[in-house]
Amino acid sequence: MNNKKHMIATLSLPTVVLLVGAVFTVLVPAFFSLANIMTILAAATVSAIAGLGCTCVCAAGEMDFSVGAAYTMGGISMALLLGKGGMNSYLLALVVTLLLCICYGLINAFLHVRVGLPSFVATYAMYALTYGLMKNITDSTPIYNHSKWPECFTFIGQTYLFGWLPFQIILLFVISILVYVFISKMRSGKYMFMVGANATAAKYVGINVNRMKVIAFVLSSTLAGFAGVVYTSMINGASAFTGEPMLMTALTVLMLGSVMKSGVYNVPGTILAAILLAMISNGMTMMNSPDWVDDVIQGSVLLLAICSMSLVRIFEAKRIEREAMVVQEQLAEDN
């Protein structure tokens, strides 16, 4: 019976993705064209990469409300380093940007692990602080197509391999494999889930709980910042306001993806959830729907995902409780 429930949970999200795709194909035949499919996958890349960062930090039992701020910081850092900063090397600017994102994650971890602030309080405070600084640095003015930017500025976000395959999809594939191997195959990744499940028990078996949380926060901010770099390359510009909706998007793909594995955060579910949101947004755009429809749908999907995950965990807890009672009754009979 448990195997059947597990199979239903595993197939639920892929089934929804196929059904949504089928509905939009009937309503808008051009939706299923190769060019549009590639557009959807490219659009899903940004939210998927940021969602993978959230997967790591939530696996450790914490929340990172500064995802959107790190995302914004990544894009603006690249834009300014290659513009006003006078850097001529795109690679060097990328390395400096990622180092800034790593430091950002370390600050979040310090506030939570050392200062003792709850993770959602620490990261939300960093979110507000960072947004204020980014708006001040840019004078709340978008930066587009700067004359000092090198031609390779748009390579990550606007290059098509073989004339049809967006380069950012390759990036997503590589990052997904790396994150999957880390959280599923490596000892540190497994420890991270153990910390998220029960930090006290993990500490007693010799796991460095604080170290796992630091790694989780650094991965979250770094991946969010890199997602911002990709988006900046896609639109050939940067703005202090681009990351404001990213937190809700990242949490939506994270929560929705967890339904695929009975409430456990996982890489395949996060990727499929990001694709689903991109499909809905793309389909609504092709149908000329109002802008507010996307927000309503995304909010509804997030609410549904959270409710589904909560129900799954409640049922799982009741199952474990029933099995424990059965064991106790058997022990009582044996005695």
C-alpha positions in Angstrom: 0.0 0.0 0.0 2.8 2.3 0.9 4.5 1.6 -2.4 1.3 2.5 -4.2 1.1 5.8 -2.3 4.7 6.5 -3.1 4.1 5.9 -6.8 1.1 8.2 -6.9 3.1 11.0 -5.2 6.0 10.5 -7.6 3.8 10.6 -10.7 1.5 13.4 -9.5 3.7 16.3 -10.6 4.7 14.9 -14.0 1.1 14.1 -14.7 0.0 17.7 -13.9 2.8 19.0 -16.2 1.6 16.8 -19.1 -2.1 17.7 -18.5 -1.3 21.5 -18.4 0.7 21.1 -21.6 -2.1 19.3 -23.3 -4.7 21.9 -22.3 -2.6 24.8 -23.5 -1.8 22.9 -26.8 -5.6 22.5 -27.4 -6.3 26.2 -26.6 -3.2 27.5 -28.4 -1.7 25.1 -31.0 1.5 27.0 -31.3 2.2 26.2 -27.6 3.6 22.8 -28.5 6.1 24.1 -31.1 9.8 23.3 -30.6 10.6 27.0 -30.4 8.0 27.6 -27.6 9.1 24.6 -25.7 12.6 25.9 -25.7 11.3 29.3 -24.6 9.5 27.6 -21.6 12.5 25.6 -20.6 14.8 28.7 -20.8 12.3 30.7 -18.7 12.2 27.9 -16.1 16.0 28.0 -15.7 16.1 31.1 -13.5 13.5 30.0 -11.0 14.8 26.4 -11.0 18.3 27.4 -10.1 17.1 29.7 -7.3 14.7 26.9 -6.2 17.6 24.5 -6.0 19.3 26.9 -3.5 16.2 26.9 -1.4 16.1 23.1 -1.6 19.4 23.0 0.2 18.6 25.5 2.9 15.1 24.0 3.6 16.6 20.5 3.7 18.6 21.8 6.6 15.4 22.8 8.4 15.8 26.6 7.8 14.2 29.3 5.6 16.0 31.9 3.4 13.8 34.9 2.8 16.7 36.8 1.2 16.6 34.7 -2.0 15.2 37.6 -4.0 17.8 40.0 -2.6 20.7 37.7 -3.5 19.2 37.2 -6.9 19.1 41.0 -7.4 22.6 41.5 -6.0 24.0 38.9 -8.5 22.6 40.7 -11.5 23.5 44.2 -10.4 27.0 43.2 -9.3 27.7 41.9 -12.8 26.2 45.0 -14.4 28.2 47.4 -12.3 31.5 45.5 -12.2 31.5 45.4 -16.0 30.2 48.9 -16.3 31.2 51.5 -13.7 33.7 49.0 -12.2 35.7 49.0 -15.3 36.4 45.3 -15.4 37.1 44.0 -18.9 36.9 40.3 -18.1 33.4 38.7 -17.8 34.8 35.7 -16.1 36.6 37.8 -13.4 33.4 39.8 -12.8 31.5 36.5 -12.5 34.0 35.1 -9.9 33.8 38.4 -7.9 30.0 38.3 -8.0 29.8 34.7 -6.8 32.3 35.5 -4.0 30.0 38.4 -2.9 27.1 35.9 -2.9 29.1 33.5 -0.8 29.9 36.2 1.7 26.2 37.1 1.7 25.3 33.5 2.6 28.0 33.5 5.3 26.4 36.7 6.8 23.0 35.0 6.9 24.6 31.9 8.5 26.4 34.1 11.1 23.2 35.9 12.1 21.4 32.6 12.6 24.1 30.3 13.9 26.2 32.6 16.0 23.9 35.5 16.9 21.0 33.1 17.4 18.4 34.9 15.3 15.7 32.7 13.8 16.6 32.1 10.1 13.5 33.8 8.7 14.1 36.9 10.8 17.8 37.1 9.9 17.3 36.5 6.2 14.3 38.9 6.0 16.3 41.6 7.6 19.1 41.0 5.1 16.5 41.1 2.3 15.3 44.5 3.4 18.8 45.9 3.9 20.0 44.6 0.6 17.1 45.9 -1.4 17.6 49.3 0.1 21.3 49.3 -0.8 20.7 48.1 -4.3 18.1 50.9 -4.9 20.5 53.4 -3.5 23.4 52.2 -5.7 21.4 52.2 -8.9 19.2 55.3 -8.0 16.3 52.9 -8.5 17.0 53.1 -12.3 17.3 50.0 -14.5 20.6 49.5 -16.3 20.3 48.3 -19.9 22.7 47.6 -22.7 25.6 49.4 -21.1 28.2 50.6 -23.6 31.1 49.2 -21.5 29.7 45.7 -21.3 31.6 43.1 -23.4 29.8 41.3 -26.2 29.8 38.1 -24.1 27.6 39.8 -21.5 24.5 38.1 -23.2 26.2 34.8 -24.0 24.8 32.9 -21.0 21.2 34.1 -21.5 20.9 34.6 -25.3 23.1 32.0 -27.0 21.4 29.1 -28.8 23.4 26.0 -29.5 22.8 24.3 -32.8 20.4 27.1 -33.5 17.6 25.9 -31.2 18.9 24.9 -27.8 19.2 27.8 -25.2 22.6 27.7 -23.4 21.0 28.3 -20.0 19.3 24.9 -20.3 22.7 23.3 -20.4 23.6 25.3 -17.3 20.5 24.2 -15.5 21.3 20.6 -16.4 24.8 20.8 -15.0 23.8 22.6 -11.8 20.9 20.1 -11.2 23.3 17.2 -11.5 25.8 18.8 -9.1 23.1 19.6 -6.5 21.5 16.2 -6.9 24.8 14.4 -6.3 25.5 16.6 -3.3 22.2 16.2 -1.5 21.5 12.6 -2.5 24.9 10.9 -2.8 27.4 12.8 -0.7 27.7 12.4 3.0 27.4 16.2 3.7 24.1 16.3 1.7 22.7 13.4 3.7 23.8 15.0 6.9 22.0 18.2 5.8 18.7 16.3 5.6 19.4 14.7 9.0 19.9 18.1 10.5 16.6 19.3 9.0 14.8 16.3 10.3 16.1 16.5 13.9 19.0 18.8 14.6 19.3 17.6 18.3 19.5 14.0 17.3 22.0 14.8 14.5 24.2 16.6 17.0 24.2 13.6 19.3 25.4 11.3 16.6 28.4 13.5 15.8 27.1 15.7 13.0 28.4 19.3 13.0 24.9 21.0 12.8 26.2 24.5 12.5 28.6 23.6 9.7 25.7 22.0 7.7 23.6 25.1 8.1 26.4 27.4 7.0 26.8 25.3 3.8 23.1 25.4 3.2 22.9 29.2 3.5 26.0 29.7 1.3 24.5 27.3 -1.4 21.2 29.2 -1.3 22.7 32.7 -1.8 25.2 31.5 -4.4 22.7 29.8 -6.5 20.2 32.6 -6.2 22.9 35.1 -7.2 23.9 33.0 -10.2 20.3 32.9 -11.2 20.3 36.7 -11.1 23.4 36.7 -13.4 21.6 34.4 -15.9 18.5 36.6 -15.9 20.6 39.7 -16.4 22.2 38.1 -19.4 18.8 37.1 -20.8 17.4 40.6 -20.7 20.7 42.4 -21.3 20.1 44.6 -18.2 19.8 44.8 -14.5 17.4 46.4 -12.0 17.0 46.6 -8.3 13.4 45.4 -8.6 13.9 42.2 -10.6 14.2 40.0 -7.6 11.1 41.1 -5.7 8.9 38.2 -7.0 11.7 35.6 -6.8 11.1 34.6 -3.2 7.5 33.5 -3.9 8.6 31.8 -7.1 11.4 29.9 -5.5 9.3 28.9 -2.5 6.5 27.8 -4.9 8.8 25.5 -7.0 10.3 24.2 -3.8 7.0 23.3 -2.0 5.3 22.1 -5.2 8.3 19.9 -6.0 8.4 18.3 -2.6 4.9 16.8 -3.2 6.6 14.6 -5.8 8.5 12.8 -3.0 5.9 12.8 -0.2 7.0 16.1 1.4 10.8 15.6 1.0 12.6 18.4 -0.9 14.2 17.0 -4.0 15.9 18.1 -7.2 13.7 16.5 -9.9 10.6 17.9 -8.2 12.0 21.4 -8.0 12.9 21.3 -11.7 9.5 20.0 -12.8 7.7 22.6 -10.6 9.7 25.4 -12.2 8.8 24.1 -15.7 5.1 23.9 -14.7 5.1 27.6 -13.6 6.9 28.6 -16.8 4.3 26.7 -18.8 1.4 28.4 -17.1 3.0 31.8 -17.5 3.8 31.2 -21.1 0.4 29.8 -21.9 -1.4 32.7 -20.2 0.8 35.2 -22.2 0.0 33.4 -25.5 -3.7 33.7 -24.5 -3.3 37.5 -23.8 -4.4 37.1 -20.2 -4.0 40.1 -17.8 -0.8 40.3 -15.8 -2.5 39.7 -12.5 -3.6 36.2 -13.5 0.0 35.0 -13.2 0.2 36.3 -9.6 -3.2 34.7 -8.7 -2.2 31.3 -10.2 1.2 31.3 -8.6 -0.2 32.2 -5.2 -2.9 29.5 -5.6 -0.2 26.9 -6.6 1.9 27.8 -3.6 -1.0 27.5 -1.3 -2.0 24.2 -2.8 1.6 22.9 -2.6 1.9 23.9 1.1 -1.4 22.3 1.9 -0.6 19.1 0.0 2.8 18.8 1.7 1.2 19.4 5.2 -1.4 16.7 4.5 1.3 14.3 3.3 3.3 14.8 6.5 0.2 14.5 8.7 -0.7 11.2 7.1 2.9 9.9 7.3 3.0 10.9 11.0 -0.3 9.0 11.7 1.1 6.0 9.8 4.2 5.9 11.9 2.1 6.3 15.0 -0.1 3.3 14.0 3.0 1.2 13.3 4.5 2.1 16.7 1.2 1.2 18.5 1.3 -2.2 16.7 4.8 -2.8 17.8 3.9 -1.9 21.4 1.0 -4.2 21.4 3.1 -7.1 20.1 5.7 -6.4 22.8 3.0 -6.4 25.4 1.7 -9.7 24.2 5.1 -11.2 24.2 5.7 -10.1 27.8 
